[in-house]
Amino acid sequence: MSSSIIPHPRPIELVLGRLRGARRSGNGWLARCPAHDDHAPSLSIAEGPDGRVLLRCHAGCETEAVVRALGLSMRDLFPTHGPRGRRSASAERGPDQDRAASRAPLAMSYVTRRAAW
């Protein structure tokens, strides 16, 4: 008896599967935002180069509200594994820590220059 591994859907597939009427638009998709009573598509959906899902409600809904309305968590927007089968660093950190990490070299550079004066 062989056991088969069922692959996890990519985050973009998971999100698009929960949105009705999503349509291609440029490099991404447009859909009605599930977090508010949307009469015209105001939700932009795209896939980042690292596989994370990028969501933006042009009516102003917070990303967390959109994700909750889809029945997902913020973690679901990130790929589970990196290219070598390990959990990717950005998926483990999440978006807030990822932004802070990208600013760290800039802050360190400022402190280093200031201390040299």
Order of alpha helices (4+ residues) and beta strands (2+ residues): alpha-beta-beta-beta-beta-alpha-alpha-alpha
